[in-house]
Structures are given as structure tokens and as C-alpha cells.
Amino acid sequence: MNFKISEPTTNIKRWDHPGGKLLDKGAGSLTDAELLAIIISTGTKGKTAEQLADEILRKFSGYRGIANQPLEKFLQFKGLGERKIIRIAALFEIARRIVDQAFEEYEKD
């Protein structure tokens, strides 16, 4: 999906947050850390959501590594509480279901 809005329709300051970049340039233009930062939403004192996302991605060697982690492993990151971990878990469950549905459709053909 290449969702893109040409005129600002929200209170997001363009480019101050990866969401502004997504609105301007589309989701495909975002880095892995920027995408995960949108899910994380906020950082902590001294660390942006993007920096936290980058730290997580490096620790687990990317999305595939994140997907294989028990939820308790995410508690080691300062700034990741239960709500943020739940959002990350939901994101990966949605991704898993998309892959499962695509595979089922492929097998039908």
C-alpha cells in the first residue's frame, strides 16, 4: 500500500516524525526504524522513538529477528512498556496473518 497525502490534514509537523514523511512520500520511503518508530509512537527522555526502534532492530538483527522473540525480551529496552510491546506484538501478528493468507491464496492457484 502506498498511502500518500499531498496536503497536510493532521497536526503532525511534517518531517518532525516519521508519520510526516509517510504522509509526504509514502510508506515505501521510510526506513525500517522509521516504520517501527511509528508503532512505538514515543521515545523516552533523551531518546526518540526512532532511536529506540533502531536499537531494537540492531539488537535483534531486523524484523525477522524481532518476530522470533518472546515478549519478555522487549522489557530490556528502556522506554518499552507493556502498551508499546503489545502494539509491536499486534503488528507482527497482522504481518503473520497477511503472509498466511497470501500463502493460502497461492496454494489455491
C-alpha positions in Angstrom: 0.0 0.0 0.0 1.5 3.3 -1.0 -0.7 5.7 1.1 0.3 9.2 0.5 -1.4 12.6 1.2 -0.1 15.7 -0.7 -1.6 18.3 1.6 -1.3 18.3 5.5 -4.5 17.0 7.0 -3.3 16.4 10.6 -1.4 18.2 13.3 1.7 16.2 12.6 4.6 18.6 11.8 5.9 17.2 8.5 9.3 15.5 8.9 9.4 16.0 12.7 8.1 12.5 13.0 8.3 9.6 10.5 4.5 9.9 10.1 5.0 13.2 8.3 7.4 11.5 5.9 4.9 8.7 5.3 2.2 11.3 4.5 4.5 13.2 2.2 6.4 10.4 0.4 4.5 7.2 1.1 5.3 4.3 3.4 7.8 2.8 1.0 10.1 5.7 1.6 10.5 5.0 5.3 13.4 3.1 6.8 12.7 0.0 9.0 13.5 2.1 12.1 11.1 4.9 11.0 8.3 2.4 10.4 8.8 0.7 13.8 9.0 4.2 15.4 5.5 4.9 14.2 4.3 1.8 16.0 6.3 2.7 19.1 4.9 6.3 18.9 7.0 8.0 21.6 10.5 7.7 22.9 11.9 8.4 26.4 13.8 11.3 27.9 16.9 11.6 25.8 15.9 9.0 23.2 13.4 9.4 20.3 11.1 6.7 19.2 13.2 6.4 16.1 16.4 5.8 18.1 14.6 3.3 20.3 13.3 1.5 17.1 16.8 1.4 15.7 18.2 0.0 18.9 15.6 -2.8 18.8 16.3 -3.6 15.2 20.0 -3.8 15.7 19.7 -5.9 18.8 17.5 -8.5 17.0 19.1 -8.1 13.5 16.0 -6.8 11.9 12.3 -7.6 11.7 12.7 -11.3 11.3 14.7 -11.4 14.5 12.1 -9.3 16.3 9.4 -11.7 15.2 11.1 -14.6 16.8 11.5 -13.0 20.3 9.3 -13.7 23.3 7.6 -10.6 24.5 9.6 -10.6 27.8 12.8 -9.8 25.7 11.4 -6.4 24.9 11.3 -5.4 28.5 15.1 -5.0 28.5 14.7 -1.8 26.4 14.2 1.4 28.5 11.2 3.1 27.0 9.3 0.0 26.0 6.4 -0.7 28.4 3.5 -3.1 28.1 1.5 -0.9 25.7 4.3 -0.5 23.2 5.2 -4.2 23.4 1.5 -5.0 22.8 1.5 -2.8 19.7 4.7 -4.4 18.4 3.2 -7.9 19.0 0.0 -7.0 17.2 1.9 -5.6 14.3 3.8 -8.9 13.8 0.6 -10.9 14.2 -1.0 -8.9 11.5 2.1 -9.5 9.3 1.9 -13.2 10.0 -1.7 -13.4 9.0 -1.1 -11.5 5.8 1.6 -14.0 4.9 -0.6 -16.9 5.8 -3.5 -15.5 3.7 -1.2 -14.9 0.7 0.2 -18.4 1.0 -3.3 -19.9 1.2 -4.3 -18.0 -2.0 -1.1 -19.1 -3.7 -1.8 -22.8 -2.9 -5.3 -22.4 -4.4 -3.9 -21.4 -7.8 
